[in-house]
Amino acid sequence: MRSKQEHWLAKFRKLNPNVSRAKGEGNARFAPHKPLLLLCLIEIAESGALIVPVVDKSPELRLRFDCYWGIVQGRWGGRPGFDLPFHYLSNQGFWTPLREDGERSGAESTTVRIRLEGGFFECLGSAEFRKKARFLLVKYWFPELEQQ
């Protein structure tokens, strides 16, 4: 039987990002939005600021995402699309998107916060998990130049 950490690390390998051959070959063809948002959550957990399993779509989270976007801007272009991964990573079981009233959100336009799945939230509390998760996200979803 797999451990909780192995379960979530396996999900990091299967993010199902948008793919564009026009952006390049290998890892360059993968949209960076989902892995960037997960890297932001890992960073927030690392800082000790993730104390409850609910994360608001806050200016702080958006700023972190925008800073990471600078790394991929040359390859992917466009504006940093924060809203789509904030909502749609729920399809892969990382969290539940919520509206302002606390009910489940059905669209990225109404998602104002997320409730992290309990096992995922628990794993984010582990320094060992965060290190492995960071490594996997960078290795699987970013081309070599961006990995550096």
Salt bridges, closest charged atoms under 4 A:
GLU43 OE2 - ARG64 NH1 2.36
GLU46 OE1 - ARG130 NE 2.78
GLU46 OE1 - ARG134 NH2 3.23
ASP56 OD1 - ARG113 NE 2.70
GLU60 OE2 - ARG64 NH2 2.91
ASP83 OD1 - LYS57 NZ 3.03
ASP83 OD1 - ARG62 NH2 3.27
GLU100 OE2 - ARG113 NH2 3.83
ASP101 OD2 - ARG99 NH2 2.86
GLU122 OE1 - LYS4 NZ 2.70
GLU128 OE2 - LYS132 NZ 2.87
GLU146 OE2 - ARG75 NE 2.73
